[in-house]
Structures are given as structure tokens and as C-alpha cells.
Amino acid sequence: MPPSRPRAPLPSRPWRALLLGVGLLLMLPAALASPWAKVKVTAPGPAAAIGGAANGCIAGAEALPAHGEGYVSIRRERNRYYGHPATLELVRDLGRTLAGARERLIMVGDLAQPRGGLMSSSHRSHQNGLDVDVWFALADSARAAWKAHPEGQSPPSMVHPDGRRLSPAWGPEQRLLIKAAAEHPRTDRIFVNPAIKQALCESERGDRAWLQRLRPWRGHDAHFHVRIRCPADSRDCEPQAPLPAGDGCGAELAWWFSEESRQPAKPSKTPPPPPPAACRALLGEL
């Protein structure tokens, strides 16, 4: 069973406004407490992913160029376009795949901050330079992507409002993109909306091995989240547990459409672990 569940609906007014305000106040110090978002420069030295995706950092990160063959990086003002060279290699490979099949560009979202670490918004993961968000919608040009999708203007969802089937926006290009990402030799797993995985499970008639890497998760209906394996040069990288056997198209996927999956999540009482010592040292260099 997945480790988290949807939050309960908020009460009606006036309690709703009050609780929202209190919630924001409680969340604010936690967001501001992370110093990583203030770091503007990468750490010198060879590239190394340190710790895990949700508690880590990266040394020697490289910046993804604003655009390249088959891809464009959007929302550059966030300064989250850094990653391990292996992550950038995956982005370039996906771009070349799309460039060879279509005359359009993939849109690349957040990777990591200059030295990784906890972000002030949007993600708990993306901390050790091995994560990247890729939008499903394609762009006609880099200029068109930057103009159409600034902060707050997301590309369209690929899932119908009922949450159980795909929207008309989904097509062969989207399937080509996510399959290419799942089959990439560096990919460990991909987080994607349950409805998208279900549609792919139902339509795949060939080799189904790549479906195993698609892990259903809430949201992820307009983009998918790729996580690569720990690179050989990163001895302090913490890999995730191995994926379950099989294509994940059975009871595991069906749970996401059950009534139980809609029950409110129980708040965790476990405090977050301290950052790895190597990350504390990396931050202390500033």
C-alpha cells in the first residue's frame, strides 16, 4: 500500500479561512528554514550525488543549458536547472529521441538547485541532483515555450477531470516520450498519474518490462518525474529500495482507484532525519 493518502477536505467557512491561515503560518518557517534555496553557485570539484532524493545534496553539479537539441528548459527564474551529469545526459537523450521523431521540443521543468538540498516550494525530493520533471505537452519552439509557460501557467493536464481516463490532449507523442524515458538505461523509476499508467497498461501489446518503472502517484498529470539510478561516481548516494517484480498493472495500481485511496492521510509524527554529514559540510563551505 502506498505510504501516503489524500488530505481530508477542509471545513467550510469561516473555519476554512482560519485553518488555511494557520496552516500557512505553520508552513512558512519550515520553508524559510532551508538555506539551500539561497545558494546561487555550485560546489567545486567532481560531480557526486549525496544522500537520498528527499534528504541529500549534490557536489559538482552541472547546469542544463536553456535549450538544446529537442528540448527547452522552462521557468529558469527558479534556478533549479542543475543536476548530476548523468541526469543531464538523460535529458539530452530524450531531446534527441524526440528530435528524431518529431519537429517539436520537450519541455524540461525542475531538476535541482545549485547544490541540491531542500527547496522552498513544490518538492520534497529533487535534492541530490538525480530527479527531473518533464512536461507531457511539447513546444513548437523555445521562444514559444518561455512565452506560454511562465510561473503559474502550466501546460495542460493529460488526465480527464474524472481522474480515471486520459484527456484529448494525450497522443502518440506523449506515449513516445514517457516510454523513451522509462526505457533509458539510467532510469530507476518514473512517477506518473495513476490514470496514465492504467491507460498504458491497457494499451501496451509488446514488451511490457518498461511499465514496471512507472510508479503511480498523485498529481503528475501534466508532467512526469524521472529519477535516475545512483551513478557509479557517487559513493554517498542512497538508492531507493528495488522495485517490486512485475509490471505493476494489477492490484497495486487498482488501489489508486479505490475508496481507501481517498481517505485522509494520517499526519506523520516522525521528525525528518538530519542531512548527511557530507551535505552539512557542503553547505558550510559558503
Backbone bond lengths (Angstrom), bond angles and torsions (degrees), N, CA, C in turn:
res aa  C-N    CA-C-N  psi(-1)  N-CA   C-N-CA  omega(-1)  CA-C   N-CA-C  phi
1 M - - - 1.469 - - 1.517 109.89 -
2 P 1.299 119.22 134.18 1.466 121.57 -179.52 1.515 111.71 -58.08
3 P 1.326 117.68 151.68 1.446 121.72 -171.94 1.506 115.85 -77.13
4 S 1.314 120.15 -13.38 1.459 120.57 -178.63 1.509 110.55 -135.74
5 R 1.320 115.56 157.92 1.455 121.60 -178.08 1.513 109.21 -133.99
6 P 1.328 118.08 166.08 1.462 120.50 -178.11 1.513 111.99 -63.59
7 R 1.299 117.20 151.54 1.452 122.05 176.82 1.521 110.59 -73.57
8 A 1.332 114.95 153.18 1.458 119.08 177.89 1.515 109.94 -69.70
9 P 1.366 117.89 151.74 1.463 120.71 176.84 1.518 110.30 -61.21
10 L 1.321 116.88 142.71 1.450 120.56 178.35 1.528 110.67 -73.75
11 P 1.354 118.26 149.35 1.460 120.70 178.32 1.520 111.15 -62.68
12 S 1.330 114.84 165.78 1.456 120.56 -179.86 1.514 110.27 -75.78
13 R 1.315 116.27 169.69 1.456 122.32 178.94 1.525 108.89 -62.34
14 P 1.396 119.43 151.41 1.474 125.85 0.63 1.528 114.06 -83.87
15 W 1.364 115.28 -8.83 1.459 118.13 -176.86 1.507 112.20 -61.66
16 R 1.340 116.97 -31.94 1.454 119.57 -178.68 1.513 111.14 -60.50
17 A 1.331 117.17 -47.13 1.470 120.79 -179.64 1.517 110.92 -63.36
18 L 1.348 115.66 -39.92 1.456 119.28 -179.26 1.527 111.27 -65.00
19 L 1.341 115.60 -47.05 1.459 119.05 -178.48 1.518 111.96 -65.61
20 L 1.339 116.52 -37.12 1.460 118.97 177.34 1.518 110.76 -61.95
21 G 1.321 115.91 -43.00 1.461 119.10 -179.91 1.507 112.52 -63.99
22 V 1.359 116.37 -44.33 1.460 120.28 178.04 1.523 110.66 -62.98
23 G 1.347 115.80 -42.09 1.462 120.07 -179.91 1.506 112.02 -60.49
24 L 1.321 116.49 -42.28 1.460 119.66 179.51 1.525 111.43 -64.84
25 L 1.325 115.76 -38.68 1.459 118.78 179.28 1.524 111.16 -65.98
26 L 1.335 116.04 -37.71 1.456 119.30 179.38 1.516 111.76 -70.12
27 M 1.324 115.95 -33.58 1.454 120.03 -178.41 1.519 112.20 -76.76
28 L 1.320 117.33 -30.23 1.461 121.06 -172.66 1.520 113.87 -58.68
29 P 1.366 119.20 -49.29 1.465 117.30 -179.17 1.513 112.76 -61.25
30 A 1.349 117.80 -36.32 1.461 119.92 -179.96 1.519 111.05 -62.72
31 A 1.335 116.31 -39.99 1.461 119.65 -179.65 1.524 110.57 -68.62
32 L 1.368 114.80 -43.31 1.456 118.18 -177.09 1.530 112.04 -74.43
33 A 1.345 117.35 -17.77 1.454 120.22 -177.17 1.520 112.24 -71.63
34 S 1.314 118.01 -18.27 1.457 120.27 -179.39 1.520 109.99 -82.05
35 P 1.326 117.39 118.77 1.462 120.09 -179.58 1.521 113.36 -81.68
36 W 1.332 117.48 -10.12 1.464 119.93 -173.85 1.519 112.92 -64.49
37 A 1.317 117.47 -32.53 1.464 120.34 -178.17 1.529 112.01 -67.07
38 K 1.316 116.76 -18.94 1.469 120.15 -179.64 1.529 112.71 -87.49
39 V 1.330 116.45 -9.67 1.460 120.40 -178.46 1.525 109.96 -75.20
40 K 1.300 117.85 127.51 1.468 122.01 -175.69 1.526 113.44 -108.85
41 V 1.322 117.66 -9.35 1.462 119.80 -176.28 1.528 110.00 -126.30
42 T 1.313 116.52 148.87 1.454 121.11 177.13 1.525 110.36 -75.33
43 A 1.330 115.48 162.37 1.463 120.19 176.64 1.520 109.26 -82.88
44 P 1.313 118.59 137.56 1.473 120.66 179.36 1.516 111.13 -70.13
45 G 1.318 114.85 164.52 1.452 119.87 176.47 1.513 112.71 103.32
46 P 1.327 116.82 -179.15 1.456 120.87 -178.47 1.522 111.90 -67.24
47 A 1.323 115.67 153.88 1.463 120.77 -179.12 1.521 110.52 -68.91
48 A 1.341 115.59 138.19 1.460 121.07 176.84 1.523 109.25 -157.72
49 A 1.335 116.10 122.11 1.457 121.56 172.03 1.520 107.78 -81.23
50 I 1.339 116.29 130.84 1.461 121.62 -174.51 1.523 109.21 -121.47
51 G 1.331 116.57 134.29 1.457 120.68 178.37 1.518 112.10 73.20
52 G 1.333 115.10 -159.02 1.448 121.18 -177.50 1.508 112.64 -103.01
53 A 1.321 115.66 176.70 1.463 120.88 -177.75 1.514 112.30 -63.45
54 A 1.344 117.94 -31.65 1.461 121.55 -177.66 1.527 112.57 -106.85
55 N 1.313 117.66 7.31 1.468 121.12 176.25 1.522 108.02 -161.31
56 G 1.321 115.34 78.40 1.451 118.84 -175.95 1.509 112.57 -164.88
57 C 1.325 115.12 -165.55 1.464 121.86 -179.72 1.523 106.93 -162.41
58 I 1.321 116.73 -176.98 1.463 120.16 179.45 1.522 110.56 -144.21
59 A 1.305 115.29 134.38 1.456 121.85 173.40 1.522 108.66 -101.00
60 G 1.317 116.14 148.47 1.461 120.46 176.34 1.512 114.32 61.01
61 A 1.327 118.00 34.48 1.463 121.38 -179.94 1.522 110.76 -65.13
62 E 1.322 116.13 152.59 1.462 122.30 174.08 1.521 109.74 -111.32
63 A 1.320 116.37 149.47 1.464 121.57 179.20 1.523 109.94 -90.22
64 L 1.312 116.13 132.77 1.462 120.72 174.50 1.528 108.38 -74.44
65 P 1.325 119.01 125.10 1.470 119.69 177.12 1.526 111.62 -57.10
66 A 1.316 116.95 157.22 1.461 121.51 -176.21 1.521 112.53 -61.53
67 H 1.316 116.97 -29.71 1.465 119.96 174.89 1.517 108.78 -159.88
68 G 1.307 115.32 158.39 1.457 121.72 -179.92 1.516 109.18 -158.58
69 E 1.299 117.06 -166.35 1.456 120.46 -177.68 1.538 110.50 -62.08
70 G 1.302 115.99 112.49 1.456 121.52 174.34 1.509 116.19 80.77
71 Y 1.353 119.04 3.07 1.469 118.59 -179.00 1.525 110.95 -143.98
72 V 1.343 114.62 161.18 1.456 122.74 172.35 1.522 107.67 -140.61
73 S 1.330 116.76 137.71 1.457 122.70 177.68 1.526 108.30 -94.09
74 I 1.333 116.92 123.72 1.465 120.06 -177.08 1.529 110.51 -107.77
75 R 1.335 115.71 163.14 1.461 124.36 179.50 1.525 112.29 55.90
76 R 1.317 113.35 48.08 1.465 120.21 -177.87 1.530 112.18 -64.35
77 E 1.347 116.74 -21.34 1.456 119.43 -178.68 1.526 112.00 -63.94
78 R 1.328 117.79 -17.03 1.458 120.61 177.66 1.534 112.60 -72.44
79 N 1.317 116.65 -18.99 1.463 122.41 -177.84 1.528 111.12 59.11
80 R 1.335 114.99 44.15 1.464 121.08 -179.52 1.527 110.24 -123.17
81 Y 1.299 116.47 40.32 1.462 120.70 -175.79 1.532 112.00 -112.94
82 Y 1.337 116.24 32.92 1.459 122.14 179.85 1.525 109.98 -110.41
83 G 1.312 116.10 153.39 1.445 119.02 178.35 1.515 111.99 -170.81
84 H 1.303 115.18 176.48 1.461 120.93 173.51 1.531 107.59 -67.55
85 P 1.333 118.42 145.92 1.474 119.72 179.20 1.526 113.51 -52.61
86 A 1.325 117.96 -30.92 1.465 120.61 178.76 1.519 111.26 -66.34
87 T 1.331 117.33 -34.70 1.465 120.72 177.25 1.521 110.46 -67.99
88 L 1.334 116.15 -42.52 1.462 120.04 177.73 1.526 110.90 -64.74
89 E 1.324 116.65 -34.57 1.457 120.53 176.77 1.524 110.77 -61.49
90 L 1.330 116.45 -42.63 1.466 119.89 177.70 1.521 111.10 -60.92
91 V 1.333 117.14 -44.33 1.472 120.51 178.79 1.520 110.72 -59.00
92 R 1.312 116.63 -45.74 1.468 120.06 -179.46 1.529 111.10 -64.57
93 D 1.321 116.96 -38.73 1.461 120.06 178.83 1.530 111.00 -64.73
94 L 1.329 117.61 -41.39 1.460 120.40 177.18 1.522 110.58 -63.81
95 G 1.335 115.91 -40.98 1.458 119.59 177.99 1.513 111.94 -60.13
96 R 1.331 116.48 -44.46 1.462 120.00 179.18 1.528 111.32 -65.27
97 T 1.329 117.13 -36.82 1.467 120.27 177.75 1.513 110.86 -60.90
98 L 1.337 116.02 -45.80 1.464 119.38 -179.79 1.515 111.21 -70.72
99 A 1.340 116.78 -37.36 1.463 119.71 179.75 1.518 110.69 -63.17
100 G 1.335 116.76 -33.66 1.455 119.92 -179.90 1.514 113.72 -76.19
101 A 1.351 116.32 -20.40 1.459 120.03 -177.20 1.526 113.16 -108.60
102 R 1.321 117.28 -26.71 1.469 121.85 -176.39 1.526 108.60 -138.53
103 E 1.306 116.58 162.55 1.463 120.50 176.05 1.521 109.99 -102.19
104 R 1.317 116.92 38.49 1.456 121.75 -179.90 1.524 108.93 -128.77
105 L 1.331 116.21 173.14 1.457 121.80 -174.05 1.518 111.07 -115.44
106 I 1.338 116.28 143.11 1.453 118.45 168.69 1.525 107.92 -79.98
107 M 1.325 116.11 147.78 1.460 121.77 178.13 1.526 108.60 -103.98
108 V 1.327 115.50 122.46 1.457 122.48 -177.04 1.521 108.75 -102.13
109 G 1.331 115.62 128.83 1.460 120.95 178.90 1.519 111.50 -96.76
110 D 1.327 116.36 -135.24 1.458 121.21 -174.15 1.523 112.69 -69.68
111 L 1.330 115.20 139.37 1.463 122.67 165.80 1.531 106.24 -109.30
112 A 1.335 117.37 -98.66 1.458 121.62 177.83 1.521 109.13 -139.28
113 Q 1.326 115.85 169.41 1.459 122.11 174.37 1.536 109.14 -77.23
114 P 1.336 118.46 170.99 1.463 120.20 -175.18 1.527 115.08 -51.60
115 R 1.326 116.22 -36.70 1.468 119.50 175.63 1.529 111.02 -120.06
116 G 1.312 115.79 19.69 1.455 119.99 -179.32 1.506 111.45 71.15
117 G 1.328 116.40 -142.14 1.453 121.09 179.75 1.514 112.95 80.37
118 L 1.325 115.32 178.18 1.456 122.45 -177.08 1.524 111.32 -68.06
119 M 1.322 115.97 133.14 1.459 121.04 176.58 1.527 109.92 -87.63
120 S 1.315 116.08 161.33 1.463 120.95 -178.74 1.519 112.70 -82.69
121 S 1.340 118.01 -9.39 1.462 121.06 -179.77 1.526 109.62 -161.77
122 S 1.306 115.39 159.55 1.468 124.70 168.83 1.518 115.92 79.50
123 H 1.330 119.01 -37.26 1.467 119.91 -172.50 1.517 112.00 -137.14
124 R 1.340 115.26 145.90 1.455 121.21 162.99 1.527 109.82 -100.31
125 S 1.315 116.07 -23.31 1.460 121.01 177.83 1.536 108.60 -92.55
126 H 1.331 118.11 -151.74 1.472 122.57 -178.04 1.531 111.35 62.22
127 Q 1.320 117.82 27.33 1.468 119.54 -173.64 1.529 114.80 -94.12
128 N 1.345 118.06 -26.27 1.469 117.68 -173.42 1.526 113.41 -112.70
129 G 1.334 116.50 18.36 1.465 120.28 172.12 1.511 115.64 80.45
130 L 1.341 117.56 12.51 1.465 120.64 -177.66 1.530 112.90 -113.11
131 D 1.332 117.19 9.21 1.467 122.34 -179.83 1.515 110.48 -114.40
132 V 1.333 116.13 147.96 1.462 121.01 174.39 1.517 109.22 -152.23
133 D 1.331 116.12 137.72 1.464 122.57 175.38 1.523 109.22 -95.88
134 V 1.315 115.30 133.43 1.471 121.61 178.41 1.521 107.99 -124.64
135 W 1.314 116.34 124.25 1.466 120.53 179.24 1.527 109.68 -75.27
136 F 1.328 115.40 146.32 1.466 119.94 178.37 1.531 111.90 -73.75
137 A 1.323 116.61 -39.05 1.467 120.16 -179.61 1.527 109.52 -67.68
138 L 1.316 116.52 144.02 1.460 121.92 179.04 1.527 110.15 -103.32
139 A 1.326 116.10 158.64 1.462 121.80 -178.47 1.524 109.93 -112.97
140 D 1.317 115.40 148.38 1.463 120.54 177.90 1.526 111.48 -77.75
141 S 1.332 116.67 -27.89 1.462 121.16 178.93 1.514 108.66 -160.53
142 A 1.340 116.69 163.04 1.453 120.35 177.59 1.522 110.95 -62.03
143 R 1.322 116.63 -42.94 1.467 120.03 -179.74 1.521 111.10 -61.55
144 A 1.328 117.10 -41.19 1.460 120.71 179.61 1.521 111.20 -64.59
145 A 1.332 117.16 -38.82 1.461 120.94 179.71 1.523 111.06 -65.67
146 W 1.334 117.53 -45.29 1.465 120.61 -179.36 1.524 111.49 -64.84
147 K 1.317 116.38 -35.71 1.462 119.92 -178.96 1.520 111.89 -74.88
148 A 1.329 117.33 -39.28 1.464 121.09 -173.76 1.522 113.49 -82.23
149 H 1.348 117.22 -23.44 1.462 118.19 -171.53 1.528 113.32 -130.98
150 P 1.335 116.64 59.72 1.461 118.60 171.55 1.531 109.22 -73.25
151 E 1.314 116.92 -178.91 1.459 120.87 177.85 1.526 110.20 -53.26
152 G 1.327 116.44 129.81 1.462 120.93 178.53 1.507 114.73 90.67
153 Q 1.317 118.35 -7.19 1.469 121.68 179.84 1.531 108.35 -118.69
154 S 1.322 115.97 81.43 1.457 120.61 -175.30 1.520 111.63 -79.86
155 P 1.325 117.28 151.03 1.458 120.68 171.34 1.527 110.21 -61.20
156 P 1.329 117.98 164.82 1.464 120.98 -173.33 1.519 113.67 -70.13
157 S 1.338 114.88 153.31 1.454 121.65 174.01 1.520 109.92 -71.09
158 M 1.310 115.81 149.34 1.459 121.92 176.49 1.529 111.63 -98.70
159 V 1.345 116.85 4.66 1.459 121.79 -176.17 1.526 110.16 -116.20
160 H 1.326 115.88 137.03 1.465 122.38 177.47 1.529 109.11 -62.54
161 P 1.342 118.43 149.86 1.470 120.53 179.75 1.522 114.84 -54.28
162 D 1.345 118.27 -23.42 1.461 119.17 178.64 1.525 112.62 -73.46
163 G 1.356 117.56 -9.77 1.446 121.76 176.20 1.509 115.67 74.46
164 R 1.321 117.42 9.71 1.468 120.34 -175.01 1.528 113.49 -120.49
165 R 1.305 118.94 -10.43 1.452 121.43 -177.69 1.520 109.82 -145.45
166 L 1.314 115.48 169.37 1.450 120.61 -177.56 1.518 111.39 -81.44
167 S 1.326 115.20 153.96 1.462 121.08 177.26 1.531 109.18 -87.63
168 P 1.330 117.76 168.40 1.467 120.30 177.41 1.531 113.62 -62.59
169 A 1.333 117.70 -14.33 1.472 120.66 179.52 1.530 112.05 -69.74
170 W 1.329 117.37 -21.36 1.463 120.83 -178.30 1.525 110.44 -74.89
171 G 1.334 115.66 140.53 1.461 119.59 179.20 1.513 111.54 -157.69
172 P 1.319 117.39 -171.78 1.478 121.46 -178.13 1.527 113.71 -58.48
173 E 1.339 117.69 -31.90 1.463 119.65 -179.42 1.521 111.15 -64.96
174 Q 1.327 116.31 -39.25 1.457 120.64 -179.36 1.538 110.75 -67.43
175 R 1.318 115.53 -41.00 1.464 118.78 178.19 1.533 110.55 -65.03
176 L 1.320 116.79 -42.84 1.453 121.11 178.23 1.520 110.82 -58.39
177 L 1.319 116.43 -43.08 1.459 121.50 -176.39 1.517 112.02 -65.52
178 I 1.326 117.56 -50.83 1.466 118.95 -175.80 1.526 110.98 -71.76
179 K 1.324 118.29 -32.13 1.459 119.86 177.39 1.527 110.14 -68.12
180 A 1.324 117.60 -41.05 1.464 120.67 177.59 1.522 110.61 -61.41
181 A 1.331 116.90 -39.38 1.465 120.42 178.68 1.527 111.02 -67.47
182 A 1.333 116.72 -41.72 1.464 120.67 -178.20 1.525 111.59 -68.27
183 E 1.317 117.40 -32.01 1.457 121.05 -178.26 1.531 113.18 -87.26
184 H 1.332 117.26 -5.62 1.457 119.44 -179.46 1.528 109.34 -64.30
185 P 1.320 118.39 135.94 1.466 120.25 -175.34 1.525 114.84 -62.78
186 R 1.334 118.88 -21.08 1.459 120.56 179.87 1.533 112.92 -87.14
187 T 1.324 117.87 -14.55 1.461 120.76 -174.84 1.520 111.75 -70.79
188 D 1.337 115.30 130.64 1.461 121.50 174.68 1.523 110.36 -93.32
189 R 1.351 116.38 -47.37 1.463 121.92 179.32 1.514 109.47 -161.86
190 I 1.324 115.29 162.65 1.462 122.02 178.79 1.520 107.62 -132.87
191 F 1.326 116.90 129.20 1.461 121.37 176.54 1.532 108.71 -93.91
192 V 1.334 115.09 127.39 1.455 120.11 -175.04 1.529 109.01 -148.25
193 N 1.309 116.61 155.66 1.457 121.29 -179.33 1.530 111.28 -57.43
194 P 1.336 118.40 139.49 1.468 120.65 -179.77 1.524 113.91 -55.03
195 A 1.342 117.48 -36.68 1.467 119.73 -179.10 1.526 111.36 -65.69
196 I 1.324 116.83 -32.98 1.469 119.96 178.68 1.523 109.55 -71.25
197 K 1.318 116.88 -43.79 1.472 118.24 177.95 1.527 110.34 -62.18
198 Q 1.318 116.59 -41.87 1.465 119.53 -178.92 1.527 110.80 -60.33
199 A 1.331 117.23 -43.73 1.464 120.67 179.95 1.522 110.91 -63.04
200 L 1.326 116.70 -39.28 1.463 120.06 179.27 1.534 111.24 -70.14
201 C 1.323 116.54 -37.38 1.463 120.12 176.04 1.527 110.54 -60.82
202 E 1.323 116.74 -39.56 1.462 121.20 -177.26 1.522 112.55 -74.77
203 S 1.338 117.18 -28.83 1.463 119.58 -173.00 1.528 114.38 -97.05
204 E 1.336 117.84 -20.33 1.465 120.08 -175.85 1.527 110.97 -69.98
205 R 1.310 115.77 124.23 1.465 121.56 -179.25 1.529 112.66 -114.49
206 G 1.323 116.72 -7.18 1.458 119.98 -178.64 1.516 111.47 -104.25
207 D 1.327 115.83 -137.09 1.460 122.32 178.53 1.527 109.01 -66.67
208 R 1.316 117.07 122.27 1.466 121.24 -175.15 1.532 112.74 -99.54
209 A 1.327 117.36 5.11 1.468 119.77 -175.24 1.526 111.79 -59.21
210 W 1.328 117.92 -36.33 1.466 120.75 -176.14 1.523 113.14 -66.37
211 L 1.348 116.46 -21.45 1.460 119.74 -179.47 1.527 111.85 -66.05
212 Q 1.328 117.25 -25.29 1.458 120.49 -179.92 1.523 111.60 -58.99
213 R 1.313 116.96 -34.69 1.465 120.67 -176.53 1.527 112.91 -76.40
214 L 1.310 118.27 -11.45 1.467 121.26 178.05 1.519 108.56 -84.55
215 R 1.315 116.82 112.75 1.459 122.39 -177.86 1.517 109.54 -106.40
216 P 1.345 118.94 118.84 1.465 120.87 -178.32 1.521 111.74 -66.10
217 W 1.328 114.89 136.65 1.463 120.52 178.41 1.523 108.93 -154.55
218 R 1.321 115.62 150.91 1.472 119.84 -178.82 1.516 111.16 -62.82
219 G 1.343 115.43 156.95 1.460 118.97 -174.33 1.517 108.21 69.93
220 H 1.319 116.59 -142.48 1.474 121.60 175.71 1.522 112.08 49.19
221 D 1.324 115.71 38.43 1.461 121.43 178.68 1.524 112.16 -100.57
222 A 1.335 117.49 -19.60 1.462 121.53 176.43 1.520 111.34 -106.80
223 H 1.315 116.12 -17.78 1.468 121.29 177.46 1.519 108.94 -142.51
224 F 1.325 116.56 165.96 1.457 120.21 170.26 1.520 108.60 -123.68
225 H 1.316 115.56 157.03 1.461 123.36 -171.62 1.521 108.05 -114.96
226 V 1.319 116.79 114.90 1.460 122.25 -179.71 1.526 109.85 -98.02
227 R 1.321 115.65 133.08 1.469 121.09 173.17 1.520 107.56 -121.68
228 I 1.326 116.41 126.80 1.463 119.27 -179.53 1.530 110.39 -94.48
229 R 1.318 115.46 166.53 1.458 121.13 179.34 1.533 110.55 -71.75
230 C 1.323 115.66 158.32 1.465 119.84 175.07 1.529 109.38 -60.38
231 P 1.330 117.95 123.76 1.469 120.04 178.74 1.524 111.90 -68.55
232 A 1.311 116.24 157.08 1.466 121.55 -178.07 1.523 112.24 -62.88
233 D 1.357 117.17 -26.09 1.470 119.71 -177.07 1.528 112.80 -83.40
234 S 1.335 118.13 3.04 1.469 121.78 -172.39 1.524 110.09 -117.43
235 R 1.316 116.75 80.60 1.471 121.19 -175.13 1.514 112.56 -68.83
236 D 1.341 118.01 -21.68 1.469 121.07 179.68 1.528 112.48 -95.42
237 C 1.315 116.94 8.77 1.465 121.03 178.20 1.535 109.26 -76.86
238 E 1.328 116.32 139.39 1.462 121.52 -179.53 1.525 109.52 -107.12
239 P 1.320 118.06 108.61 1.469 120.58 -179.52 1.513 111.31 -73.56
240 Q 1.327 115.87 156.86 1.452 120.43 173.38 1.526 109.55 -79.25
241 A 1.326 115.41 165.83 1.460 120.16 177.12 1.526 109.36 -61.78
242 P 1.329 117.79 149.50 1.471 120.25 178.67 1.524 111.45 -58.51
243 L 1.313 115.95 150.89 1.460 120.96 178.31 1.526 110.41 -70.14
244 P 1.336 116.85 149.78 1.464 119.27 175.64 1.525 110.64 -62.68
245 A 1.326 115.83 153.84 1.459 120.35 178.09 1.525 110.35 -67.01
246 G 1.325 115.82 155.28 1.458 120.36 178.13 1.508 112.98 93.52
247 D 1.333 115.91 178.34 1.464 120.24 -176.61 1.522 113.62 -88.80
248 G 1.330 118.07 -4.16 1.467 120.64 177.65 1.516 114.17 71.42
249 C 1.313 116.73 21.65 1.468 120.40 -177.02 1.525 113.38 -99.02
250 G 1.322 118.25 5.47 1.451 121.30 -176.04 1.516 113.52 -100.05
251 A 1.345 115.83 -127.43 1.467 121.46 -174.99 1.522 112.09 -61.74
252 E 1.328 116.48 -34.32 1.475 120.24 179.21 1.521 111.33 -58.04
253 L 1.317 116.69 -44.35 1.461 120.92 179.58 1.525 110.77 -73.95
254 A 1.332 117.69 -38.81 1.462 121.33 -178.13 1.524 111.64 -60.35
255 W 1.352 116.97 -29.98 1.472 119.81 -179.57 1.523 111.68 -57.04
256 W 1.324 116.07 -34.70 1.465 119.65 -176.57 1.522 113.04 -67.12
257 F 1.303 118.02 -13.63 1.463 121.79 178.96 1.532 111.24 -108.95
258 S 1.323 116.79 11.11 1.457 121.74 -178.09 1.521 110.96 -90.39
259 E 1.319 115.30 165.96 1.459 120.61 176.78 1.522 110.58 -66.33
260 E 1.313 116.42 -35.44 1.462 120.50 179.87 1.525 111.98 -58.91
261 S 1.345 116.49 -36.42 1.466 119.94 -178.73 1.515 112.63 -65.97
262 R 1.329 116.62 -18.23 1.472 120.29 -178.06 1.521 112.88 -93.08
263 Q 1.326 116.78 -0.68 1.460 120.20 179.80 1.524 110.01 -73.35
264 P 1.338 116.76 150.32 1.476 118.89 -177.89 1.512 111.97 -64.58
265 A 1.309 114.95 145.71 1.460 120.51 178.83 1.522 110.44 -75.71
266 K 1.323 115.92 145.28 1.456 119.94 174.28 1.522 109.05 -83.65
267 P 1.309 117.28 127.60 1.473 118.49 -178.45 1.521 111.29 -61.54
268 S 1.309 115.13 138.26 1.461 120.52 179.52 1.524 110.00 -77.07
269 K 1.336 115.68 135.06 1.462 121.07 177.22 1.523 111.46 -100.68
270 T 1.316 115.67 1.88 1.461 119.65 -179.25 1.521 110.38 -85.09
271 P 1.317 118.95 122.21 1.474 120.43 178.99 1.525 110.13 -66.83
272 P 1.328 117.38 149.36 1.466 119.07 178.78 1.517 110.82 -64.02
273 P 1.316 117.97 145.88 1.468 120.28 -179.96 1.521 110.72 -69.23
274 P 1.325 117.08 155.82 1.477 119.26 176.98 1.520 109.80 -68.94
275 P 1.327 117.71 151.87 1.468 120.04 177.54 1.522 110.96 -61.22
276 P 1.321 117.83 152.74 1.467 119.89 175.64 1.529 110.90 -56.80
277 A 1.321 115.15 150.81 1.467 119.81 -178.72 1.522 111.97 -57.83
278 A 1.355 116.19 -37.14 1.463 119.20 179.49 1.524 111.21 -64.17
279 C 1.330 117.31 -30.81 1.470 119.53 178.38 1.523 110.45 -74.39
280 R 1.307 116.54 -39.67 1.482 119.01 176.97 1.525 109.77 -60.80
281 A 1.311 116.19 -38.75 1.475 119.71 177.70 1.515 111.16 -66.74
282 L 1.319 116.24 -39.56 1.465 121.18 -179.01 1.523 110.45 -63.92
283 L 1.323 116.75 -40.26 1.451 120.66 179.70 1.528 110.53 -73.56
284 G 1.324 115.77 -31.90 1.462 119.63 -179.86 1.502 114.61 -70.78
285 E 1.343 117.39 -12.48 1.466 120.67 178.48 1.519 111.88 -71.23
286 L 1.320 118.46 -18.68 1.461 121.17 -175.40 1.521 111.05 -78.24
